[in-house]
Amino acid sequence: MTNTQQPTATRLAARGPVNLVGAGLAGALLAVLLARRGFKTTLYERRPDPRETNAEAGRSINLALAARGIRALERAGVMDRIAPLLIPMRGRMVHDASGSASLQSYGQREHEVIYSVGRAALNRVLIEEAARHDNLAMRFNQTCVAASPENNTLRFQDRKHKTEFEVPLAPTIATDGAGSAVRLSLARANRVAVREDWLDHDYKELTIPAAPGGRHVLDANSLHIWPRGGFMLIALPNTDGSFTATLFLARTGPNSFEQLKNSVEVSEFFRREFPDAARLMPCLEKEFFAHPQGQLGTVHVNPWHVDGKVMLLGDAAHAIVPFHGQGMNAAFEDCAVFDSLLDRHDDWEPLFIELARIREPNSSAIAQMALENYTEMRDTVLDAGFVRRKAMAMELERRFPDRFIPRYSMVMFHPEIPYAEAQRRGALQHRILMELDTSGTRDPALAEKLVKDRLDPIRG
């Protein structure tokens, strides 16, 4: 869908109002999609209006927008407004312990880049776009207290006026993030089962400021990584010339947040492990203690919906760790699939059932791949075997573009390939690469036989 096309209305749109809980990225995008369809929608958000307040420092983990997210934003007709917020990143700039840096390209075609984007700026644009629709009401400073399918009620607390009120529950789409209040309420009522798998690593967000004149002090078109085995530092570029840096580190034990209790320990740690980055961070110690220490984990929910009355979407249903840059993209893809299903259903319950059937296997796949990518980012990218097999993978893609696409590329650049299929094919391709690497020879005939015997042509 282009920015000039309008979606068709659906019969569901005439069945009464829709509640959206959570005006973060997924909620704001879904609000736009529903409003364009003609739904009378109310969007509730516990935080203040982002158009009137500054973003909370230290909580963003700069986002990487890739093809799946772009396709969803195009469907909503908002990419023209978002494009100025984006900085293309063509690969990982890997900084080793000696201070040397080398670029590992994400892909091998001009369009195979991902885009750094600030969460707050992106959210603001989506909220502004949503506000243009007369059939959409937005209510900020409204904390969801409980969702009750039995009583068909959704209860809120108005944080500004210290009052509570109820609205009819059905239908409600909960896009209120990894700490979803709607999910918690349903879990307390034993309507959904929830498992939260927390990493023993946390994160801390820091800043590499711009040079005078707004110049980037590192390559502006790369995602920078300082891998150190059990931990890492990353940095993503911002449009003002700064970089948002994030330290991922064990909570306790050797080389952990537990050991960084004062400015001296923080300074010594960074000068030892990331000396080239530390020189670029004049406010390191101040930010380290001013910014919160965030947790990382994966959320599993079953089921995602209850009685055709309430549906969990995005991080509320399947929060993942950020190491594949796909949390936002997966949530946006949820919204796009939701929008596409509106053309095929006249009732909410079958729509919710089909959405979960389509998305649950894919959310499980990207959750696992994101965890695996943490190991790759913090350690494997420096391994000679990894670099060698990555080069082999790109060579095989050039030779067999209809059969062999590296798993990373399938996830980031090929939205027509579901996450679960990327995971399945990726496992087959990994075994092929290991066999070719173990053979110790570049045997084109063997490579062709393995690829054609084991990989069917990709249907897209």
C-alpha positions as CSV (number, residue, x, y, z in Angstrom):
1,M,0.0,0.0,0.0
2,T,1.4,3.4,-0.9
3,N,0.9,6.6,1.0
4,T,-1.9,7.7,-1.4
5,Q,-4.0,4.6,-1.2
6,Q,-6.8,4.3,1.2
7,P,-7.9,0.9,2.7
8,T,-11.4,-0.4,2.3
9,A,-13.8,-0.3,5.2
10,T,-14.9,-3.5,6.9
11,R,-18.2,-4.7,8.3
12,L,-16.5,-5.0,11.7
13,A,-16.0,-1.2,11.7
14,A,-19.8,-0.7,12.0
15,R,-20.0,-3.0,15.1
16,G,-19.1,-0.4,17.7
17,P,-16.0,1.2,19.2
18,V,-12.6,-0.5,19.7
19,N,-10.3,0.0,22.7
20,L,-6.5,0.2,22.3
21,V,-4.5,0.0,25.5
22,G,-0.9,1.3,25.1
23,A,0.2,4.2,22.8
24,G,3.7,3.0,22.2
25,L,5.0,2.1,18.8
26,A,2.6,-0.8,18.1
27,G,-0.4,0.8,19.6
28,A,0.1,4.1,17.7
29,L,0.6,2.3,14.4
30,L,-2.4,0.0,14.9
31,A,-4.5,3.1,15.9
32,V,-3.6,4.7,12.5
33,L,-4.5,1.5,10.6
34,L,-7.8,1.1,12.4
35,A,-8.7,4.8,12.0
36,R,-8.0,4.6,8.2
37,R,-10.5,1.7,8.1
38,G,-13.2,3.8,9.7
39,F,-13.2,2.2,13.2
40,K,-14.2,4.4,16.1
41,T,-11.2,3.9,18.3
42,T,-10.1,5.1,21.7
43,L,-6.4,4.8,22.5
44,Y,-5.5,4.8,26.2
45,E,-2.0,5.4,27.5
46,R,-0.6,5.6,31.1
47,R,2.1,8.0,30.2
48,P,1.7,11.7,29.3
49,D,1.2,12.8,25.8
50,P,4.6,12.4,24.0
51,R,3.9,15.5,22.0
52,E,4.0,17.6,25.2
53,T,6.8,15.9,27.1
54,N,10.4,14.9,26.6
55,A,11.4,11.2,26.3
56,E,12.6,9.4,29.4
57,A,16.4,9.2,29.4
58,G,18.1,5.9,29.4
59,R,15.2,3.7,28.3
60,S,15.2,3.6,24.6
61,I,17.8,1.2,23.2
62,N,17.9,2.8,19.8
63,L,15.8,0.9,17.3
64,A,16.7,-0.7,14.1
65,L,14.0,-0.4,11.4
66,A,14.1,-3.2,8.8
67,A,12.0,-4.4,5.9
68,R,9.2,-5.9,7.9
69,G,8.6,-2.7,9.9
70,I,9.0,-0.6,6.8
71,R,6.3,-2.6,5.0
72,A,3.9,-2.1,7.9
73,L,4.6,1.6,8.0
74,E,4.0,1.8,4.2
75,R,0.7,0.0,4.7
76,A,-0.3,2.8,7.1
77,G,0.8,5.5,4.7
78,V,3.3,7.1,7.1
79,M,6.7,6.3,5.6
80,D,7.1,9.7,4.0
81,R,7.0,11.4,7.4
82,I,9.3,8.8,9.0
83,A,12.0,8.8,6.4
84,P,13.7,12.0,7.7
85,L,14.2,10.3,11.1
86,L,16.2,7.4,9.6
87,I,20.0,6.8,9.3
88,P,21.0,3.9,7.1
89,M,23.4,1.3,8.6
90,R,25.1,-0.9,6.0
91,G,26.8,-3.3,8.5
92,R,28.4,-3.9,11.8
93,M,31.6,-2.0,12.6
94,V,33.4,-4.4,14.9
95,H,35.9,-2.8,17.3
96,D,38.4,-5.4,18.7
97,A,40.3,-5.1,21.9
98,S,43.3,-3.6,20.1
99,G,41.2,-0.6,18.9
100,S,41.1,-1.8,15.3
101,A,37.7,-1.7,13.6
102,S,36.4,-3.7,10.6
103,L,33.1,-3.5,8.8
104,Q,31.0,-6.7,8.4
105,S,28.3,-5.8,5.8
106,Y,24.7,-6.9,6.5
107,G,24.0,-7.7,2.9
108,Q,25.5,-7.4,-0.6
109,R,22.8,-5.4,-2.4
110,E,22.4,-1.6,-2.2
111,H,19.0,-1.8,-0.5
112,E,20.1,-4.3,2.1
113,V,20.6,-1.9,5.0
114,I,18.8,-1.3,8.3
115,Y,17.9,2.0,9.7
116,S,18.7,3.6,13.1
117,V,15.8,5.5,14.5
118,G,15.0,7.1,17.8
119,R,12.1,5.5,19.6
120,A,10.7,8.8,20.9
121,A,10.8,10.6,17.6
122,L,9.2,7.6,15.8
123,N,6.5,7.4,18.4
124,R,5.8,11.1,18.2
125,V,5.3,10.9,14.4
126,L,2.9,8.0,14.8
127,I,0.9,9.7,17.5
128,E,0.7,12.9,15.4
129,E,-0.5,10.8,12.4
130,A,-3.1,9.1,14.6
131,A,-4.3,12.5,15.8
132,R,-5.3,13.5,12.3
133,H,-8.2,11.1,12.3
134,D,-11.5,12.4,13.7
135,N,-12.7,8.8,14.5
136,L,-9.8,8.3,16.9
137,A,-9.7,9.6,20.5
138,M,-6.5,9.5,22.5
139,R,-6.5,9.6,26.3
140,F,-3.2,10.0,28.1
141,N,-2.4,9.6,31.8
142,Q,-4.8,6.6,31.9
143,T,-3.5,3.6,33.7
144,C,-5.2,0.3,33.0
145,V,-6.2,-1.3,36.3
146,A,-8.1,-4.4,35.2
147,A,-9.5,-6.2,32.2
148,S,-12.4,-8.5,33.1
149,P,-13.8,-10.8,30.3
150,E,-16.4,-12.2,32.7
151,N,-17.9,-8.7,33.4
152,N,-17.0,-7.3,30.0
153,T,-15.3,-4.3,31.6
154,L,-12.0,-2.5,31.2
155,R,-11.1,-0.3,34.2
156,F,-8.8,2.6,34.2
157,Q,-7.4,5.1,36.7
158,D,-7.1,8.7,35.6
159,R,-3.7,9.6,36.9
160,K,-4.2,13.3,36.7
161,H,-7.6,13.5,38.4
162,K,-7.1,10.4,40.7
163,T,-10.4,8.9,39.6
164,E,-11.4,5.5,38.2
165,F,-13.8,4.6,35.4
166,E,-14.9,1.6,33.3
167,V,-15.7,1.1,29.7
168,P,-17.0,-2.0,27.9
169,L,-14.2,-4.4,27.3
170,A,-15.1,-5.9,23.9
171,P,-13.2,-5.5,21.8
172,T,-9.9,-4.5,23.3
173,I,-6.4,-4.8,21.7
174,A,-3.7,-4.6,24.3
175,T,-0.5,-3.1,22.9
176,D,0.9,-2.0,26.3
177,G,4.3,-3.6,26.0
178,A,6.4,-6.1,27.8
179,G,5.0,-5.1,31.2
180,S,1.4,-5.3,29.9
181,A,-1.2,-4.4,32.6
182,V,-3.9,-6.1,30.5
183,R,-1.8,-9.3,30.3
184,L,-1.2,-9.2,34.1
185,S,-4.9,-8.8,34.8
186,L,-5.8,-11.7,32.5
187,A,-3.1,-13.9,34.1
188,R,-4.3,-13.1,37.6
189,A,-7.8,-14.3,36.6
190,N,-6.2,-17.5,35.1
191,R,-7.4,-16.6,31.6
192,V,-3.9,-16.7,30.1
193,A,-0.6,-18.4,31.1
194,V,2.5,-16.3,31.2
195,R,6.2,-17.3,31.3
196,E,8.9,-14.6,31.5
197,D,12.4,-15.8,30.8
198,W,14.8,-13.2,32.1
199,L,18.4,-13.0,31.0
200,D,21.1,-12.8,33.7
201,H,22.4,-9.8,31.7
202,D,21.1,-6.2,32.0
203,Y,21.7,-3.1,30.0
204,K,22.6,0.6,30.6
205,E,22.1,3.3,28.0
206,L,24.9,5.9,27.5
207,T,25.8,8.6,25.0
208,I,28.6,9.4,22.6
209,P,28.0,13.1,21.8
210,A,28.4,14.8,18.5
211,A,31.6,16.7,17.6
212,P,31.3,20.5,17.2
213,G,29.0,21.3,14.3
214,G,26.9,18.1,14.7
215,R,29.5,15.8,13.1
216,H,29.5,12.1,14.0
217,V,32.7,11.0,15.7
218,L,32.4,7.4,14.4
219,D,31.2,6.1,11.0
220,A,27.6,7.3,10.8
221,N,26.4,4.4,8.6
222,S,27.3,1.5,10.8
223,L,26.1,-0.2,13.9
224,H,29.2,-0.2,16.1
225,I,29.9,-3.2,18.3
226,W,32.7,-3.7,20.9
227,P,32.3,-7.5,21.5
228,R,34.1,-8.8,24.6
229,G,33.0,-12.4,24.9
230,G,30.6,-12.4,27.8
231,F,29.5,-8.8,27.3
232,M,29.5,-6.0,24.8
233,L,29.0,-2.3,24.0
234,I,27.0,-1.1,21.0
235,A,26.4,2.3,19.5
236,L,23.7,3.4,17.0
237,P,23.8,6.8,15.2
238,N,21.4,9.6,15.7
239,T,20.4,12.4,13.3
240,D,21.9,15.1,15.6
241,G,25.4,13.6,15.3
242,S,25.4,11.7,18.5
243,F,25.3,8.0,19.1
244,T,23.2,6.1,21.6
245,A,25.5,3.6,23.2
246,T,24.2,0.6,25.2
247,L,26.3,-1.6,27.5
248,F,25.1,-5.2,27.9
249,L,26.6,-6.8,30.9
250,A,26.0,-9.6,33.4
251,R,24.1,-8.6,36.5
252,T,26.4,-10.3,38.9
253,G,29.8,-12.1,39.0
254,P,33.0,-11.2,37.2
255,N,32.7,-8.3,34.7
256,S,29.2,-7.4,35.9
257,F,27.1,-4.4,36.9
258,E,27.5,-5.6,40.5
259,Q,31.2,-4.7,40.3
260,L,30.6,-1.2,39.0
261,K,29.6,0.6,42.2
262,N,31.4,3.9,41.9
263,S,32.8,6.3,39.3
264,V,36.4,5.0,39.6
265,E,35.3,1.4,38.9
266,V,33.2,2.5,35.9
267,S,36.0,4.6,34.5
268,E,38.6,1.8,35.0
269,F,36.3,-0.8,33.4
270,F,35.6,1.3,30.3
271,R,39.2,2.3,29.9
272,R,40.3,-1.3,30.1
273,E,37.6,-2.9,27.9
274,F,36.5,-0.1,25.6
275,P,39.3,2.5,25.6
276,D,38.5,3.9,22.1
277,A,34.8,4.4,23.1
278,A,35.6,5.7,26.5
279,R,37.6,8.6,25.1
280,L,34.4,9.7,23.2
281,M,32.1,9.6,26.3
282,P,32.8,12.7,28.4
283,C,29.7,12.2,30.6
284,L,30.2,8.5,31.1
285,E,30.3,8.3,34.9
286,K,27.4,10.8,35.3
287,E,25.2,9.0,32.9
288,F,26.1,5.6,34.2
289,F,24.6,6.3,37.6
290,A,21.8,8.6,36.4
291,H,20.3,6.2,33.9
292,P,18.4,3.1,35.0
293,Q,19.7,-0.4,34.7
294,G,17.2,-2.2,32.5
295,Q,16.3,-5.9,32.4
296,L,16.1,-8.1,29.3
297,G,13.9,-11.1,28.8
298,T,11.5,-13.0,26.6
299,V,7.7,-13.2,27.3
300,H,5.6,-16.2,26.4
301,V,1.8,-16.1,26.6
302,N,-0.8,-18.7,25.9
303,P,-3.4,-17.9,24.6
304,W,-3.0,-14.4,23.1
305,H,-6.7,-13.7,23.2
306,V,-9.8,-14.4,25.4
307,D,-13.4,-15.0,24.2
308,G,-13.1,-12.7,21.2
309,K,-13.1,-9.8,23.7
310,V,-9.4,-9.0,24.2
311,M,-6.3,-9.6,22.1
312,L,-2.6,-9.2,23.1
313,L,-0.4,-7.8,20.4
314,G,3.3,-6.9,20.0
315,D,5.5,-7.0,23.1
316,A,2.4,-7.6,25.3
317,A,2.1,-11.0,23.6
318,H,5.7,-11.8,22.8
319,A,8.4,-9.5,24.0
320,I,11.9,-10.5,23.0
321,V,15.5,-9.5,23.7
322,P,16.8,-6.7,21.4
323,F,19.8,-8.5,19.8
324,H,18.3,-9.1,16.4
325,G,16.8,-5.6,16.1
326,Q,13.4,-7.2,15.5
327,G,11.2,-6.4,18.5
328,M,9.7,-3.3,16.9
329,N,9.6,-4.9,13.5
330,A,7.8,-8.0,14.7
331,A,5.3,-5.9,16.5
332,F,4.7,-3.8,13.4
333,E,4.3,-7.0,11.4
334,D,1.6,-8.1,13.9
335,C,-0.2,-4.8,13.1
336,A,0.1,-5.3,9.4
337,V,-1.3,-8.9,9.6
338,F,-4.1,-7.7,11.9
339,D,-5.0,-5.1,9.3
340,S,-5.0,-7.6,6.4
341,L,-7.3,-10.0,8.4
342,L,-9.9,-7.3,8.7
343,D,-10.8,-8.0,5.1
344,R,-11.6,-11.6,5.8
345,H,-13.6,-11.6,9.0
346,D,-16.9,-10.2,10.2
347,D,-16.4,-11.2,13.9
348,W,-13.6,-10.5,16.3
349,E,-13.1,-14.0,17.7
350,P,-12.2,-15.8,14.5
351,L,-10.0,-12.9,13.5
352,F,-8.1,-13.2,16.9
353,I,-7.8,-16.9,16.5
354,E,-6.4,-16.7,13.0
355,L,-4.0,-13.9,13.9
356,A,-2.6,-16.0,16.8
357,R,-2.3,-19.0,14.5
358,I,-0.3,-17.1,12.0
359,R,1.9,-15.1,14.4
360,E,2.6,-17.4,17.3
361,P,5.0,-19.7,15.4
362,N,6.8,-16.7,14.0
363,S,7.1,-14.9,17.3
364,S,8.6,-18.0,18.8
365,A,11.1,-18.3,16.0
366,I,12.3,-14.7,16.2
367,A,12.5,-14.9,20.0
368,Q,14.9,-17.8,19.7
369,M,16.9,-16.2,16.9
370,A,17.3,-13.0,18.9
371,L,18.8,-15.0,21.8
372,E,21.2,-16.7,19.5
373,N,22.2,-13.4,18.0
374,Y,23.4,-12.1,21.4
375,T,26.1,-14.8,21.4
376,E,27.0,-13.9,17.8
377,M,27.2,-10.2,18.5
378,R,29.2,-10.3,21.8
379,D,31.6,-13.1,20.8
380,T,31.3,-14.9,17.5
381,V,31.8,-11.9,15.2
382,L,35.5,-11.9,16.1
383,D,35.9,-15.6,15.3
384,A,37.8,-16.4,12.1
385,G,35.6,-19.3,11.3
386,F,32.5,-17.1,11.6
387,V,34.0,-14.5,9.2
388,R,35.0,-17.3,6.8
389,R,31.5,-18.9,6.8
390,K,29.8,-15.5,6.4
391,A,31.8,-14.9,3.3
392,M,30.9,-18.4,2.0
393,A,27.2,-17.7,2.7
394,M,27.3,-14.5,0.6
395,E,29.1,-16.4,-2.2
396,L,26.4,-19.1,-2.1
397,E,23.7,-16.4,-2.2
398,R,25.3,-14.9,-5.3
399,R,25.4,-18.3,-7.0
400,F,21.9,-19.6,-5.8
401,P,19.8,-16.5,-5.1
402,D,16.6,-18.5,-5.3
403,R,17.7,-21.1,-2.8
404,F,20.3,-19.7,-0.4
405,I,19.8,-16.5,1.5
406,P,21.7,-16.0,4.7
407,R,19.5,-16.3,7.8
408,Y,20.2,-12.7,8.9
409,S,19.2,-11.4,5.4
410,M,16.0,-13.5,5.5
411,V,15.0,-11.9,8.8
412,M,16.0,-8.4,8.0
413,F,15.5,-7.9,4.3
414,H,12.9,-10.5,3.2
415,P,9.5,-9.8,4.8
416,E,7.9,-12.3,2.4
417,I,9.8,-15.1,4.3
418,P,8.1,-15.7,7.7
419,Y,10.4,-15.8,10.7
420,A,9.7,-19.5,11.3
421,E,10.7,-20.3,7.7
422,A,13.8,-18.2,8.0
423,Q,14.7,-20.2,11.2
424,R,14.1,-23.6,9.4
425,R,16.0,-22.7,6.3
426,G,18.7,-21.1,8.4
427,A,19.4,-24.4,10.2
428,L,19.7,-26.3,6.9
429,Q,22.1,-23.6,5.6
430,H,24.2,-23.7,8.7
431,R,24.8,-27.4,8.3
432,I,25.7,-26.9,4.6
433,L,28.2,-24.2,5.6
434,M,29.7,-26.3,8.3
435,E,30.2,-29.2,5.9
436,L,31.8,-27.0,3.3
437,D,34.0,-25.4,5.9
438,T,35.0,-28.7,7.4
439,S,36.0,-30.0,4.0
440,G,38.8,-27.4,3.9
441,T,38.4,-26.9,0.2
442,R,36.3,-24.6,-2.0
443,D,34.6,-27.2,-4.1
444,P,31.9,-25.5,-6.2
445,A,30.5,-28.9,-7.3
446,L,30.0,-30.0,-3.7
447,A,28.4,-26.7,-2.8
448,E,26.0,-26.9,-5.7
449,K,25.0,-30.5,-4.8
450,L,24.4,-29.6,-1.1
451,V,22.4,-26.5,-1.9
452,K,20.2,-28.1,-4.5
453,D,19.7,-31.4,-2.6
454,R,18.7,-29.7,0.7
455,L,17.2,-26.3,-0.1
456,D,14.0,-26.0,-2.1
457,P,13.6,-22.8,-4.2
458,I,12.2,-19.9,-2.1
459,R,8.6,-19.0,-2.8
460,G,7.9,-15.4,-2.1
